[in-house]
Amino acid sequence: MENTWILDELAHAGDEHLDEAFVEGFDRKQGRPDPRPDIDTFRQHGLDASSTIVDLAAGTGQFARTAAPHFGRVIAVDVSPAMVAFLRRSAPPRLEVVQGGFLSYRHDGPPADGVYTRHGLHQLPDFWKTLALHRIAHLLRPGGILRLRDLIYDFAPGQADDVFARWFAGASADPSTGYTAADYAQHIRSEHSTFRWLFEPMLDAAGFDILTVDYEGALFGTYTCRRRPLIG
């Protein structure tokens, strides 16, 4: 019997990510972060031309397109039909593209060696984040690597006003070329970024050991994690 209680991830994907016009300009607004440090991290942990990496919430595929030539199999997964259509138009021949979400992706083949995800998990409330991380752990082989970047709050609750004021002060004035203060405020109100001190126990409960962690501006966390051999 189908699980009727599972969250509808499309309803939590953010309306803009479902809009074809927005998707076409996504990289201009989102920026073009260099995926090489993430590729190098996977290599440092033993992933190579024989390895499989799954990019969850792949967006326009900035990481997946660059990673495809370096690993044996790279699968770009996104829940948005508009993102998937964009990916299929722009993907290099070796890149696989699958429509799916953190809670709905079904992995085909042997367990993955690595999972990458950037700025996607915050779309889910915390209960569903934990289930998503548990599912990620189970699609990885024991010892597999999770490389995760997301908007995660590394401050005490009483610091929120000051941290957000600094964030807003650095926002773009032009919504076509960057995120504005209004965009940031909308994120805080309607999406589900969580506190670091809540997020790290989620990783532990899902079966991950944190290998490295780095924060930028008390807002952006980067995690490298290893899947433990035994998961409940």
N, C-alpha and C positions, 0 to 999 in steps of 0.2 A: 504494500500500500504506500502510495506516495506521501512524503512528509508534508502535510498541509500547513505545518507551523513554521516552515522555513521562510526567512525574510525574503521579500521581493527586492533583490539588489538593484534592479533597474529603477525602482522608485527611490532609491537612495544614491543613485549615481550622480545626481546634480543635473538639473535641466540643461545646462550649457553643454555638458558632455554628450548629450543626445542630439544636439543641434548641429546639422551638417555645416552650416555657415560658421559656427563657432569653431568646430573641429578644424576647418581649413585654415583658420588663423591661430590655432592653439599654440603652435611653437613660437610664434611671434610674441604672444602674450606670456606664455609660460617661461620663455627663455630656452636656451639650448645648453643645458649643463653637459659637461664633458663626461661621457660614460667610461673613459679609460681608467680612472681610479677604481671603479667597481669591477671592471674586467680584470684589472691587475689583482684585486683582492681575491677573486675566485681563483686566479692562477696561483697566487701565493698559498692557497689551501689545497693545491693539487689538482684542480680542474684543468682539463686540457682538450685537445682535439678529439678525444674519445668521450667527452662528457656531455650530459644533457642539462640544459638550464631552462627553467620555465620563468617567463616574465609575466607576473600577474598584475593586472591593471596597467597594461602596457601603453595605453594612450596611443600616441602617434608612432610609437616604436623607436624612440631615440636610442634607448639602450639596446633593444633587441636587434635593430638593423646593424648597429656597430658590432655587436657581439657575435652575430651569425657566422662570420668567417673564422672566428677564433675557437669555436667549440663544435663538437660533433653534431649536436642537435639543439636548436634554440626554438622555443615555442612562445609566441606572443599571444597573450590571452587578455581580452577586454570584454566587459559586459555590454558596452555600448554598441549598437548596430552601426552607428555613424563612425565610431572609431575603428571598428573592424573593417568596414568598407574602405576607409582611408588606408589602413594597414595593407589590405589586399592589393590596393592600387600601387602602393609604394614599396612593398616588401621585396628584398632581393630573393633570388630563386631558392636559396636554402632555408629561408625563414618560414616556419609554419605559423599560421594564424588561426586562432580558435576563438569563437565567441563563448564567453563564460565568465563567471565571477569567482570571488574567493570561496563562496559557499556552493557553487554549482559546477565549477570546472571538474571534468572527469579526465584523469590522466591516462593516456594510452601508451602502453609499453612498460619497460622496466622502470623502477623508481628513478626519479631525477637525482642528479648530483648537486644541483644548485637551484635556488629560487631567488629571484630578484623582484622587488616591488618598490615603487617610488610614489609617494603622495597619493596612495589609493586607500589604504586601510582606514584612514580617518573618516571615510564615508559611512562606516559601520559603527553603531553603538557598541559599548564595551562588551556586553554579553556576546555579541556576534563577532567582535574582534577576536575574542578568545577561541570561539569555535573555528574561525577562519585560520588562526595560527595552528590550532590542533590539526586541521585538515592539511595545512602546508607541511607540517611535520610528517604526516603520514604519506605524503606523496614523495618525500625525500628518502633516500637510502640512509641507514644509520651512518652518522658521520658527515652527512650532507650539509651544505652551507646555505644559510639564509642571509641575504644582504638586503637590508630594509632601510629605506629613507622615508621619513614622514614628519608631519607637523605634530609634534608632541611637546607638551608644556613642561619645561624644566624649571619651575619656580613654585613658591608657596602660594596658596590661594590669595593671601593678603597682598601679594605683589602684582596681581593681575592688572590693575589700573596702570601702574607704571610701565610694565612690560608691553602692554598693548599700545600705550601712548607712544612709546619709542618705535614700535612696529609701524604704526600709522604714519609717523613722521617720515619714514623712509619709503612710503608707498609711491607708486607712479601717479602722475597727474593725468595721464592719457590712458584710458581703459583699453585702447587698441594695442598698446605696446607693453602693458604691464598691469599688475594688480593694484587697484586703487585702495585707499583707506576704506571706502564703502564695500569693496570686495572682501577685504579682511574682516570687517565687521559682520558681513553676511556669513562668512565662514564660521566665525565664533558662535553666532546665533543658531545656525541651521545645520552645521556639520558636527563631527563628533571627535575632534581632537581631545586627547585625554592627558592626564598628568603622567610624567615619567614614573612616579612612585606607584602608579596603578598599572602602567603598561609593562614594566619589567617583571612583575609577578605573573602576568599573562604569558609571557614568553616561557617562564620557568614551568608553569602549569601545563603548557602545550608540549613540553619535552625538549626545550632548547637551553643550551648553555651560552651565555653571552661571552663572546671572545673579545670584542672591542666595542666601544661606544664613544661617540663624539657629538657634541651639541654646538649649534650656532645660534647666538642671540636668544638663548633660552626657549627657542621655538621649533627648531629643526633638528631632529635626532637622526643619527646614522648608526645602525647596528650591524655587526657581523656576528652571526650565531651559528653554533653547530648542533645538529640534531643528535640527541642522546641515543644510545643503542636501544634502550627499552622505554616504551611510552605506554601509559595506561589508556 
